[in-house]
Amino acid sequence: MLAKRIIPCLDVRDGRVVKGTKFENIKELGDPVELARYYNSERADELVFYDITASYENRGIFLDVVEQVAKQVFIPFMVGGGVKSVEDFSKLLHRGADKVSVNSSAVENPKLIEAAAKKFGDQCVVLSIDGKKEGSSWKVYTKGGRENTGLDVIEWAKRGVELGAGEIVMNSIDQDGVRSGYDLELLKALGEALRVPVIASGGAGNTQHFIDGFQIGKADGCLAASIFHQKELRIPDLKQELLEAGLPIRL
């Protein structure tokens, strides 16, 4: 059985790490380079860097900041935000990213997933989805959670995998920053529908939420931000508790 992954997330705006609640009330939390160094020493399994306003502001990602962060980590490093072309993939991979995440641009141009997977391999291509419950299903949102595309989350994820995405990051807008736990119903539905790893995002507030995300939601990795940034929960302590709960964890 593959080890479950603990993944801190750096949401970056104007070169600083920030965090909000349900994509609103954004507050600054620190320097991405310093936090990257910290998480590398904390034995995080991966690190994620999202330039959260790049798509909305219709600009490219801050490559210099990505490069500075990449120099601090010796763990898999995923980067997303404002990625619109295969050339953008190439730039980020050359600046130190191991995987590149697409979100809004993939909805606008699904063939980007296919083209990037063919050029770099599906292990480099991550489809990040911002989803929100609408009635009895979940809808895909883009532009930093500002636009409802009308797409069904499960169907969009399945199409993304068919096109070549090697991993899905599922961020629940309803749970984002609330710290009441991951959207287990959504995660389980995705896990049953897909053949690729699913990373849970949005809602982590304590150790039990990670346990539930892995055991009930069947997630392959659990991503979190503020609970780690504010050092309310340290990764080595979390990993030990997950191991004691019977989960396959890399210490």
PyMOL commands that set and color helices and strands:
alter all, ss='L'
color gray80, all
select helices_A, chain A and resi 32-41+63-70+86-94+104-108+111-120+122-124+153-163+184-193+207-215+226-229+235-244
alter helices_A, ss='H'
color red, helices_A
select strands_A, chain A and resi 5-13+16-21+24-30+47-51+77-80+99-102+125-134+137-142+147-152+167-172+198-201+221-224
alter strands_A, ss='S'
color yellow, strands_A
deselect
rebuild
show_as cartoon
